[in-house]
Amino acid sequence: MYTTKTKQNERLQGFPDGWTLIPGASDSARYKALGNSVAIPCVSFVLRGIAYFLRKIDEEQEESPPCTSTPTT
């Protein structure tokens, strides 16, 4: 059975090589840190999608005429 190396795990998560290479950190600590992280490419993809729809909503609000109804009491 093949197990991935820490460098490969860093790459899979979107981090640069050696990102978790902290003096004194064991390989198991590095694996744990990577396992508890989020994949940067996934976060980037989701945030780009959110930004797109927020911009779209903002543009639609700018194009629509303001509400001119008067409040009733």
Secondary structure as UniProt FT lines:
FT   HELIX           6..12
FT   TURN            13..14
FT   TURN            17..20
FT   TURN            23..24
FT   HELIX           27..35
FT   HELIX           40..63
//
